[in-house]
Structures are given as structure tokens and as C-alpha cells.
Amino acid sequence: MPALWSVLKIIWSGLKIILIGVLTALPVACATYGHLEFEPKPITGDGYKAFAVEINDYGSYWDADEAEKVLEHVRQESNRTNTVVVLYVHGWHHNASPKDSDFLAFKESLSGLTATLKNNPLFEQARVELTGIPDVSVLGIYVGWRGRSLPWYFDYLTFWGRKAAAERVGAGDFREFILRLQQIYEERNGAKNKEEEAKAKDQNPFMGLVTVGHSFGGQVLFTATSTAIERELIVAGPKNAQQSPSETVAPLNGIGDITLLLNPALEAYQFEKIQRLYSAYTYNCLQTPIFMVVSGEGDWARRIWFPRGRWAGQLFRPSFKSAAEYEMWHQALGEYEPHRTHELEEVKHLPSSLSVKHYETKEIINIDFTAGMVAAEASLMPLKERNRKRFSPVLIAYSSKDLVQGHTGIFTKPFHQFLIEYIAFIEGKRMILRSKKGKGEICQ
């Protein structure tokens, strides 16, 4: 027995040395591993073009000139023809490597989007009627940052470091990039001067812009865009004490056509200001959704591990003044039930609620995209226990496992097809509202 005990002590001593070595090496490895510029080349696919914009761990461009080239390409292409720009920010465990699984899935999504927009006669007919141009160009922008900072399963130990990095990336040069992209969007879709109108004649290209963030990429995108959305809500609100906060406000524009967060890894607490502001107002038919969150019920990473990560961080913070604040800080956006507004489920063999007739001006202007509807074999329904805001600018949807499969299963075909159809009609409504056909239309 003493001999066995001596052997166990030797083994334990060896394990301690290994453990100390690993714990000592981890901070060094985390500080250096994967912090590099991948320089993926622009990719021309079947009718689309994809670019990568890379941000380092401090929130700065790896190459500001390359980012400027991407913006210039968007500027020129959107001036030439109808253009849809899809910007995607990846999450934890990913980066800008051309072989990264998210980068490859993003390219496949662009290919599917392009095929739908180009081959669907409904969308082509709408483009001709509203812009005079049948063609559409799809541009993808993949925003790469250091989501992976350790090799193998060691990367799961980097939760707090990557959460903080995502906040730095969102507050750094990427925010400037988003705002400059928004500036191009507003220029292309705004009122043209007389010289431009005379030059364009009957052609007036439309630019669509959809920004998407997944996991910690949702934190990146939220940090970059939330201030602009909050400012719009504040400006739209009461101007004096006599004005009721429940009065109908002017349409909010948001960033591009819609900002979409998929299984976002950020606290519901960060969203509370937007929740409070948008819930205080009423909206009319001129409003479209500008901010949407989709969370999957099978996302155990956010449902189980995210609160544990937040709990560990709470050890070094003061207590909250209410139980609600505590819950919002410990649960991910979308997992906190009081914020949810809709449920999203796969439904087979049901006709879509959206059809060619809805592209008639009076029809599409009066579509409420927050009401119950079916698009591409998926049903988006408001929760019965919530007092739904008609024509709300915000949707917080909870998805079934069939559509969003776990934390990373956001590229499933049913979910992808739902998003294409749903967002295409939102863009169509915004396009009509900006066109001559939509001028002067009133809600019915």
C-alpha cells in the first residue's frame, strides 16, 4: 500500500507540473495563436462576387486599403445596376481562412441567393417595373476576425477573451466600415438630383443591404449598429412632455434593409434599451422590420453554457438592483423569454403568404411583416401571450430545431430559403416606398 501511495504521489506531482505548464502556456498561446491576416482573394461565383474584410484583435483593419477597395466596388456596382449586398460576421471558433467552414457555407448561401433572385420571374418583374433594370448583382462581404484563438478543444477555454474581442471589433474600424456602407446605401436609394435623373432616364438602380451576425459575430454587429438604431428611436420619440410616447412615429430606417442576428452570443441586457424604446411607440404601414433576432431552441451552447460564463463573470461585479436585470445579464439575447415576440417553425405543403400580387403598390405597402405568415415552408407567428406591435421594427423569434439546428446550424436549406423570401419581400416593400409608385400612398 505505501508503494502504491508513493506511485500516486509521483503521478500527481507530474500532473501538477503539466497543469502548471499548460496554464502558463495558455495565455501566451492565446495571445499569439491565430492572430494573422489570411488575405483571402475576392471570389467570383455563379452570378455573385464575395470579398473578405479582416479586423485584427485590437479592432483595427489588417489592411485599410483592401477595405476601401471593397467599399469602392460596392459604390461602382450599385451605381451600375440593381445590387444586393450581404454582409456576414462569423462567430466563435472561426476566422477569415478561405478553408474556414463558415466562409465556405457563406459562399454556398450567396450562390443560393443569387439563383433565387435571378431565376424567380416574380423578382425580375418587380425589378423591371420599379427600376427599369431586370438584372441584379449579388455582393457578399465576409467580415473575418480572430474568433479562433487556440488550437483544438483548447479554444473552448477562450469564452471570455473572445467575448471581449468581439466587443472591441464591433467598436473599432468595423463600425466605420458599416457606417460608410450605409452611406452608399442611402446615396443609392435616396433622392437623385436633376442632373442624375436626366442621365438615368427611366433607370434608377436599387441597392439592398442585409447585415448578418452569428454567435459572437452577433456581438460584433450589435456593437457596431446598436447606437445608430437607438439614436433613431430617440429622435423619433416625444419632443416635449405634452406629446404622448404612444403616438405613431415616422418610419425608422435602421442599417440597410435589416440587421439580422442568428443565435447571438450577447447578453439580453445589452438589448434592453432598444426594447424599452421601441416598445413605447406605435407604427404604421410605412414601417418595415429593421432588426431581427433568430434563436434556435436546440442551441445548448447559449442556453446552458452562456449563463455559466456570465455567472463566472458576475463574481467580480456588484449585484443587480432587480431580478430582471440579473436574468437579462445572464441570458443570451433571444433566450430571455420576455423579449421574444415570435416563433418560427417549419411547415410543409402550405402555400406561401407572399405572392406576385403583393408586389402591387397598395398590397405590399400594407403588408405587416410582423403578423403571422408563411414563407418558403416556414411559418413566422407572433406569440399569443405578447401584445404584438403592429408593423413593429423589431422581431425576436425563437426557432424550432428543424430550421436552426443547434448553435452552428444556421445554413440549413429550409431556414436559408425562408430568409431569402422573407427579406426579399421586405426589400421589395422598401423599394416601392422609395419609388415614384409608392409616393403619396397612405395606409389603409
C-alpha positions in Angstrom: 0.0 0.0 0.0 2.7 2.5 0.8 4.3 1.7 -2.5 1.1 2.4 -4.3 0.7 5.7 -2.4 4.2 6.7 -3.5 3.4 6.0 -7.1 0.2 8.1 -6.9 2.2 11.0 -5.3 4.7 10.8 -8.2 1.9 10.8 -10.8 0.1 13.7 -9.0 3.3 15.7 -8.9 3.8 15.1 -12.7 0.2 16.1 -13.4 0.7 19.3 -11.4 3.8 20.2 -13.4 1.9 19.5 -16.6 -1.1 21.5 -15.4 1.0 24.5 -14.4 2.8 24.3 -17.7 -0.5 24.3 -19.6 -1.9 27.2 -17.5 1.3 29.2 -18.0 1.4 28.5 -21.7 -2.3 29.2 -22.5 -2.2 33.0 -22.0 0.9 33.1 -24.3 -0.7 30.8 -26.9 -4.0 32.7 -26.7 -2.1 36.0 -27.3 -0.3 34.8 -30.4 -2.2 31.8 -32.0 -4.3 32.7 -35.0 -3.6 36.4 -34.9 -2.7 36.8 -38.5 -4.0 38.2 -41.8 -5.3 35.4 -44.1 -5.7 37.6 -47.2 -8.4 35.6 -49.0 -8.8 36.6 -52.6 -12.1 38.1 -54.0 -14.2 35.2 -55.3 -16.4 35.4 -58.4 -19.1 32.7 -58.2 -22.1 31.9 -60.3 -23.5 35.4 -60.6 -22.1 36.7 -57.3 -18.8 38.2 -56.0 -17.5 37.7 -52.5 -14.9 39.7 -50.6 -13.4 39.5 -47.1 -12.7 42.4 -44.8 -10.3 41.4 -41.9 -10.2 43.0 -38.5 -7.4 42.3 -36.0 -7.7 41.6 -32.3 -7.5 45.3 -31.4 -10.4 46.3 -33.7 -8.3 47.7 -36.5 -8.2 46.8 -40.2 -5.4 44.4 -41.1 -5.4 46.3 -44.4 -7.4 49.6 -44.7 -6.7 49.8 -48.4 -8.4 46.5 -49.0 -11.4 47.6 -47.1 -11.5 50.8 -49.1 -11.4 48.7 -52.3 -14.4 46.7 -51.2 -16.4 49.9 -50.5 -15.4 51.3 -53.9 -16.6 48.1 -55.6 -19.9 48.4 -53.9 -20.2 52.0 -54.8 -19.5 51.4 -58.5 -21.6 48.2 -58.9 -24.6 49.7 -57.1 -24.4 52.7 -59.5 -24.4 50.4 -62.5 -27.2 48.0 -61.7 -29.5 46.7 -59.0 -27.3 45.3 -56.3 -27.9 43.3 -53.2 -25.1 43.3 -50.6 -25.0 40.7 -47.9 -22.5 41.3 -45.1 -21.8 38.4 -42.7 -19.8 38.4 -39.4 -18.7 35.0 -38.2 -18.6 33.9 -34.6 -16.5 31.9 -32.2 -14.1 29.3 -33.4 -14.0 30.8 -36.9 -11.7 33.2 -38.9 -11.1 34.5 -42.4 -9.3 31.4 -43.7 -10.5 30.5 -47.2 -10.9 27.0 -45.8 -13.0 28.0 -42.8 -16.3 26.2 -42.7 -18.3 29.4 -42.2 -16.5 31.0 -45.2 -17.4 28.0 -47.4 -21.0 28.0 -46.2 -21.3 31.7 -46.8 -20.3 31.2 -50.4 -22.9 28.5 -50.8 -25.5 30.8 -49.4 -24.6 33.5 -51.8 -24.9 31.0 -54.7 -28.4 30.1 -53.5 -29.5 33.7 -53.0 -28.2 34.6 -56.5 -30.1 31.7 -58.1 -33.3 32.7 -56.4 -33.1 36.4 -57.2 -32.1 35.8 -60.8 -34.3 32.8 -61.7 -37.5 33.9 -60.0 -39.7 35.7 -62.6 -41.6 37.5 -59.7 -38.4 39.3 -58.5 -37.3 40.1 -62.1 -40.6 41.5 -63.0 -40.6 43.7 -59.8 -37.1 45.0 -60.7 -38.1 45.9 -64.2 -41.2 47.8 -63.0 -39.5 49.7 -60.2 -36.0 50.3 -61.5 -36.2 49.7 -65.3 -33.3 47.2 -65.0 -34.0 43.4 -64.9 -30.6 42.4 -63.8 -29.3 42.1 -60.2 -25.8 41.8 -58.8 -25.1 40.0 -55.5 -22.1 41.0 -53.5 -21.0 39.2 -50.4 -18.8 40.7 -47.6 -17.3 38.2 -45.2 -16.0 40.0 -42.0 -13.2 38.0 -40.6 -11.8 38.4 -37.1 -10.0 36.3 -34.6 -12.8 34.1 -33.5 -10.4 31.1 -33.1 -7.5 31.9 -30.7 -6.4 28.4 -29.6 -6.0 25.1 -31.4 -8.2 22.0 -30.9 -10.6 21.9 -28.0 -8.5 24.4 -26.0 -10.4 27.0 -28.0 -13.4 26.4 -25.7 -11.4 27.9 -22.9 -11.4 31.3 -24.6 -15.1 32.3 -24.0 -14.3 35.5 -22.0 -11.4 36.5 -24.2 -13.3 36.1 -27.4 -16.4 37.9 -26.0 -14.2 40.9 -25.1 -12.5 40.7 -28.5 -15.9 40.7 -30.3 -16.8 43.9 -28.5 -13.5 45.5 -29.5 -14.0 44.5 -33.1 -17.5 46.0 -33.2 -16.4 49.3 -31.7 -13.4 49.7 -33.9 -12.8 50.1 -37.6 -15.7 47.8 -38.4 -18.1 50.3 -37.1 -16.7 52.9 -39.6 -17.0 50.3 -42.4 -20.7 49.7 -41.6 -21.4 53.4 -41.5 -19.7 54.0 -44.8 -21.6 51.1 -46.3 -24.8 52.7 -45.0 -23.8 56.0 -46.6 -23.5 54.3 -50.0 -26.9 52.6 -49.4 -28.6 55.9 -48.6 -27.0 57.7 -51.6 -28.2 55.0 -54.0 -31.7 54.8 -52.6 -32.2 58.5 -51.8 -33.5 61.3 -54.0 -31.3 61.9 -57.0 -30.6 65.4 -58.2 -32.0 66.6 -61.6 -28.7 66.0 -63.5 -28.6 62.4 -62.3 -32.3 61.9 -63.1 -31.9 63.2 -66.6 -28.9 60.9 -67.1 -30.6 57.9 -65.7 -33.9 58.5 -67.6 -36.1 55.5 -66.6 -33.4 53.6 -64.9 -32.8 54.0 -61.2 -30.8 51.1 -59.7 -31.9 49.8 -56.3 -29.4 48.8 -53.6 -30.3 46.2 -51.0 -28.2 45.7 -47.8 -28.6 42.9 -45.3 -26.2 42.6 -42.4 -25.9 39.3 -40.5 -24.0 38.3 -37.4 -23.8 34.8 -35.9 -22.8 33.9 -32.3 -20.0 36.3 -31.1 -20.3 37.8 -34.6 -23.8 38.9 -33.4 -22.0 40.8 -30.6 -19.7 42.4 -33.2 -22.6 43.5 -35.3 -24.7 44.7 -32.4 -21.9 46.8 -31.0 -21.4 48.4 -34.4 -25.0 49.1 -35.2 -27.0 49.5 -31.9 -26.0 53.1 -31.3 -27.4 54.2 -34.7 -30.7 52.3 -34.1 -31.0 53.7 -30.6 -30.4 57.2 -31.9 -33.2 56.8 -34.5 -35.6 55.6 -31.8 -34.7 58.5 -29.5 -35.1 61.1 -32.3 -38.4 59.5 -33.3 -39.8 59.8 -29.8 -41.7 62.6 -28.0 -40.2 66.1 -28.4 -41.8 67.5 -25.3 -43.6 66.5 -22.1 -47.0 67.1 -23.7 -46.5 64.7 -26.6 -47.6 61.1 -25.8 -44.9 58.5 -26.2 -47.5 56.1 -27.7 -48.1 58.4 -30.8 -47.3 56.9 -34.2 -43.7 57.7 -35.1 -42.2 58.3 -38.5 -40.7 55.2 -40.2 -37.3 54.1 -38.8 -34.6 53.3 -41.4 -32.1 51.2 -39.5 -28.9 49.9 -41.0 -29.6 48.9 -44.6 -32.8 46.9 -45.1 -32.4 44.8 -42.0 -29.9 43.7 -39.3 -30.2 40.0 -38.6 -28.6 38.3 -35.5 -28.5 34.5 -35.6 -28.0 32.7 -32.3 -26.3 35.9 -31.0 -23.9 35.4 -28.1 -24.5 38.7 -26.2 -26.4 39.4 -23.1 -30.1 40.3 -23.3 -29.2 43.2 -21.0 -27.4 45.0 -23.9 -30.7 44.9 -25.9 -32.9 46.3 -23.1 -32.5 50.0 -24.2 -33.8 49.2 -27.7 -36.5 47.0 -26.2 -37.7 49.9 -23.9 -37.6 52.5 -26.7 -39.3 50.6 -29.5 -42.0 49.2 -27.2 -43.1 52.8 -26.2 -44.2 53.7 -29.7 -46.8 52.7 -32.3 -46.0 52.3 -36.0 -47.9 52.5 -39.3 -47.7 50.6 -42.6 -44.7 52.5 -43.8 -42.5 50.7 -41.3 -40.7 47.5 -42.1 -38.6 45.3 -39.7 -35.1 46.7 -39.3 -33.8 44.5 -36.5 -34.4 40.7 -36.3 -33.1 38.1 -33.9 -33.5 34.3 -34.6 -32.5 31.9 -31.8 -32.7 28.1 -32.2 -34.3 26.0 -29.4 -31.5 23.4 -29.9 -28.8 25.9 -29.2 -27.5 24.3 -26.0 -24.3 26.4 -26.1 -26.2 29.7 -25.5 -28.9 28.1 -23.3 -26.6 26.2 -21.0 -23.0 27.4 -21.3 -23.6 31.1 -21.9 -25.3 31.7 -18.5 -22.5 29.8 -16.8 -19.9 32.0 -18.5 -21.9 35.1 -17.3 -22.1 33.7 -13.8 -18.3 33.4 -13.6 -18.0 37.0 -14.7 -20.6 38.1 -12.1 -18.2 37.0 -9.3 -16.2 40.2 -9.9 -19.2 42.6 -10.3 -21.6 44.2 -7.9 -25.1 42.8 -7.5 -28.0 44.0 -9.7 -30.8 46.1 -8.4 -33.5 43.7 -9.6 -34.1 40.1 -10.5 -35.0 41.1 -14.1 -31.6 42.8 -14.6 -29.9 39.7 -13.2 -31.7 37.4 -15.7 -31.0 39.7 -18.6 -27.3 39.9 -17.9 -27.0 36.1 -17.5 -29.1 35.0 -20.5 -28.3 35.5 -24.2 -30.4 37.7 -26.4 -33.3 35.6 -27.7 -33.1 33.1 -24.7 -34.6 35.7 -22.4 -38.3 35.0 -22.8 -39.8 38.4 -22.0 -38.0 39.8 -25.1 -39.4 37.2 -27.5 -42.1 38.3 -30.0 -42.4 35.4 -32.5 -42.0 31.7 -33.0 -40.6 30.2 -36.2 -41.4 26.7 -37.3 -41.0 24.5 -40.4 -44.3 23.8 -42.1 -44.5 21.6 -45.2 -47.1 21.7 -48.0 -48.5 25.1 -47.1 -48.7 27.9 -49.7 -46.6 31.0 -49.1 -48.5 34.1 -47.8 -46.4 36.2 -50.2 -47.1 36.1 -53.9 -46.9 38.1 -57.1 -50.0 40.2 -56.3 -48.2 41.6 -53.2 -45.8 43.5 -55.4 -48.7 45.7 -56.4 -48.1 49.0 -54.7 -51.2 49.1 -52.4 -50.8 45.4 -51.5 -47.2 45.4 -50.4 -47.3 48.7 -48.6 -50.0 47.3 -46.3 -48.2 44.0 -45.5 -47.3 43.7 -41.9 -44.2 41.5 -41.8 -44.7 41.0 -38.0 -48.1 39.4 -38.5 -48.5 35.7 -39.0 -47.2 34.5 -42.3 -45.8 31.6 -44.2 -42.7 31.9 -46.4 -40.8 29.0 -48.1 -42.3 26.3 -45.9 -41.7 28.2 -42.6 -44.2 29.9 -40.5 -43.4 33.0 -38.5 -46.1 33.6 -35.9 -46.4 36.2 -33.2 -46.6 34.8 -29.7 -50.1 34.8 -28.4 -49.1 35.8 -24.9 -47.4 39.0 -26.2 -49.1 42.3 -27.1 -47.8 42.5 -30.6 -46.8 45.8 -32.0 -48.3 46.2 -35.5 -45.7 47.0 -38.1 -43.0 46.6 -35.5 -39.4 47.5 -36.4 -38.1 44.7 -34.2 -38.7 40.9 -34.1 -37.2 38.4 -31.6 -38.0 35.0 -33.0 -37.5 31.6 -31.4 -36.9 28.8 -34.0 -37.7 25.1 -33.9 -34.8 22.6 -34.3 -36.0 21.8 -37.9 -34.9 25.2 -39.1 -32.0 26.2 -36.9 -30.1 23.1 -35.9 -28.2 23.8 -32.8 -25.8 26.7 -32.3 -24.0 26.5 -35.7 -26.8 25.0 -37.8 -27.8 28.3 -39.4 -27.1 27.3 -43.0 -29.9 24.7 -43.4 -31.7 24.9 -46.7 -35.2 25.4 -45.2 -34.1 28.3 -43.0 -32.0 29.8 -45.8 -34.9 29.7 -48.2 -37.2 31.3 -45.6 -34.7 34.2 -45.1 -34.3 34.8 -48.8 -38.1 35.0 -49.4 -38.9 36.9 -46.3 -36.1 39.5 -46.7 -36.7 39.8 -50.5 -40.2 41.0 -49.8 -39.1 43.4 -47.1 -36.6 44.8 -49.6 -39.4 45.0 -52.2 -41.6 47.0 -49.9 -38.8 49.4 -49.1 -38.0 49.7 -52.8 -41.6 50.5 -53.7 -41.9 53.1 -50.8 -38.8 54.9 -52.3 -40.1 54.7 -55.9 -42.5 57.1 -57.7 -45.2 54.4 -57.5 -45.0 54.5 -53.7 -45.0 58.3 -53.3 -48.2 59.6 -51.7 -49.5 56.2 -50.8 -51.3 56.1 -47.4 -52.0 53.2 -45.1 -55.4 51.5 -45.4 
